[in-house]
Amino acid sequence: MSADNDTERITAATATDATAAGLTRVTFNATARTTAALTTILAVTGDNKTDAINNSLRAIATLLALAHSDGSVHVIAPDGVTHVVHLP
């Protein structure tokens, strides 16, 4: 897999009841871009890796649910400019 490839590949997922919270351990291969994005999220939020990944997955799920049928999400910036983001 190329370091420039955006695709993360789930390599192993083991559902375990690690704690009473019902956590599921997931292992995945992060591309260079994914690692850079995670580093940025950690620096901005101060979250740990687990929280950052959990929040990111919930955020993309929400965006996908709100996306138009063509996969686009329209975001209105504070200055009123509309930006169109195309999701996979």
C-alpha positions as CSV (number, residue, x, y, z in Angstrom):
1,M,0.0,0.0,0.0
2,S,1.4,3.4,-1.0
3,A,2.0,6.0,1.7
4,D,0.1,8.5,-0.4
5,N,-3.0,6.3,-0.5
6,D,-5.9,7.6,1.6
7,T,-7.3,4.2,2.1
8,E,-7.0,2.7,5.5
9,R,-7.2,-1.1,5.5
10,I,-8.7,-2.9,8.5
11,T,-6.3,-5.7,9.1
12,A,-7.7,-7.3,12.2
13,A,-10.7,-6.6,14.5
14,T,-11.3,-8.6,17.6
15,A,-14.4,-7.9,19.5
16,T,-13.7,-8.2,23.2
17,D,-15.3,-7.1,26.3
18,A,-12.1,-5.4,27.5
19,T,-13.9,-3.4,30.1
20,A,-17.4,-2.9,31.5
21,A,-17.7,-0.2,28.9
22,G,-17.8,-2.8,26.1
23,L,-14.8,-1.7,24.2
24,T,-13.8,-3.3,20.9
25,R,-10.1,-3.5,20.0
26,V,-9.4,-2.6,16.3
27,T,-6.1,-2.7,14.6
28,F,-5.6,-0.9,11.3
29,N,-2.8,0.3,9.0
30,A,-2.6,4.1,8.9
31,T,-1.2,5.8,5.8
32,A,1.2,8.7,6.1
33,R,-1.6,11.1,5.5
34,T,-3.8,9.5,8.2
35,T,-1.0,9.6,10.7
36,A,-0.4,13.3,9.9
37,A,-4.1,14.0,10.3
38,L,-4.2,12.1,13.7
39,T,-1.1,14.1,14.8
40,T,-2.9,17.4,14.0
41,I,-6.1,16.3,15.8
42,L,-4.1,15.3,18.9
43,A,-2.2,18.7,18.9
44,V,-5.4,20.7,18.5
45,T,-7.7,18.9,20.8
46,G,-5.3,17.5,23.4
47,D,-7.2,14.2,23.2
48,N,-5.4,10.8,23.4
49,K,-5.3,8.6,20.3
50,T,-8.3,6.5,21.3
51,D,-10.6,9.5,21.9
52,A,-9.4,11.2,18.7
53,I,-10.1,8.1,16.6
54,N,-13.5,7.5,18.3
55,N,-14.5,11.2,17.7
56,S,-13.3,11.1,14.1
57,L,-15.3,8.0,13.3
58,R,-18.4,9.5,14.9
59,A,-17.9,12.7,12.9
60,I,-17.5,11.0,9.5
61,A,-20.6,8.9,10.3
62,T,-22.6,12.0,11.0
63,L,-21.3,13.7,7.8
64,L,-22.1,10.7,5.7
65,A,-25.7,10.7,7.2
66,L,-26.1,14.4,6.3
67,A,-24.5,14.2,2.8
68,H,-26.4,14.7,-0.4
69,S,-26.9,11.7,-2.7
70,D,-23.8,12.6,-4.6
71,G,-21.7,12.5,-1.4
72,S,-21.4,16.2,-1.0
73,V,-21.7,18.2,2.1
74,H,-22.2,22.0,1.9
75,V,-20.5,23.9,4.7
76,I,-21.2,27.6,5.3
77,A,-18.1,29.3,6.7
78,P,-18.4,32.2,9.3
79,D,-17.9,34.7,6.5
80,G,-20.9,33.3,4.6
81,V,-19.0,31.5,1.9
82,T,-20.3,28.1,1.0
83,H,-17.8,25.3,0.6
84,V,-18.7,21.9,-1.0
85,V,-16.9,18.9,0.5
86,H,-17.1,15.6,-1.4
87,L,-17.1,12.5,0.8
88,P,-16.1,9.1,-0.5
